[in-house]
Amino acid sequence: MPEQPPDVTLEEVKARVRLAGLPIPEARLSLVRGFLVNALRPIRALDSRTVRTVEPAVVFDPAGGPEASS
């Protein structure tokens, strides 16, 4: 199994906040980091190779399908 990435760093949190355009005070970044680490924990623990694919992935056509109104 591949090695798990390290926990989220404060620099990564700052980059995510900047990209999202959120006005989060510097004093709250460690709190946000904790929320992010907790939110990502189940996703990082999941081994997607063990999940059985039930159906093909959905493909979206921006132009619309035959049922799209003109």
C-alpha positions in Angstrom: 0.0 0.0 0.0 1.4 3.5 -0.8 2.6 5.6 2.0 0.1 8.0 3.4 0.8 11.7 2.8 1.7 13.7 5.9 -0.9 15.7 7.8 -2.0 19.0 6.4 0.5 21.7 7.1 -0.3 25.3 8.0 1.3 26.4 4.7 -1.2 24.1 2.9 -4.1 25.6 4.8 -2.9 29.1 4.0 -2.8 28.2 0.3 -6.2 26.6 0.4 -7.7 29.7 2.2 -6.0 32.0 -0.4 -7.3 30.0 -3.3 -10.8 29.8 -1.9 -10.8 33.6 -1.2 -11.9 33.1 2.4 -11.2 35.9 4.9 -9.9 33.6 7.7 -7.8 35.4 10.4 -4.3 34.1 10.9 -5.1 33.2 14.6 -7.8 30.8 13.3 -5.6 28.9 10.8 -4.6 26.2 13.3 -8.3 25.6 14.1 -9.1 25.3 10.4 -6.1 22.9 10.0 -7.6 20.7 12.7 -11.0 20.7 10.9 -9.3 19.8 7.6 -7.2 17.0 9.1 -10.3 15.5 10.7 -12.3 15.8 7.5 -9.6 14.2 5.3 -8.9 11.4 7.7 -11.6 8.9 6.4 -10.8 9.7 2.8 -7.1 9.1 3.3 -7.8 5.9 5.2 -9.9 4.5 2.3 -8.1 2.1 0.0 -10.0 2.7 -3.2 -8.6 -0.5 -4.7 -10.9 -2.5 -2.4 -14.1 -0.7 -3.5 -16.0 -2.6 -6.1 -17.2 -0.6 -9.0 -20.9 -1.0 -9.4 -21.5 1.0 -12.5 -19.5 3.2 -14.9 -18.8 6.8 -13.9 -21.3 9.5 -15.0 -20.1 11.5 -18.0 -21.5 15.0 -18.4 -21.8 16.7 -21.8 -21.9 20.5 -21.4 -23.8 20.7 -24.8 -26.6 18.6 -23.4 -28.0 15.3 -24.6 -31.0 14.5 -26.8 -33.4 15.6 -24.1 -31.8 19.1 -23.8 -34.2 21.8 -24.9 -33.0 24.1 -27.7 
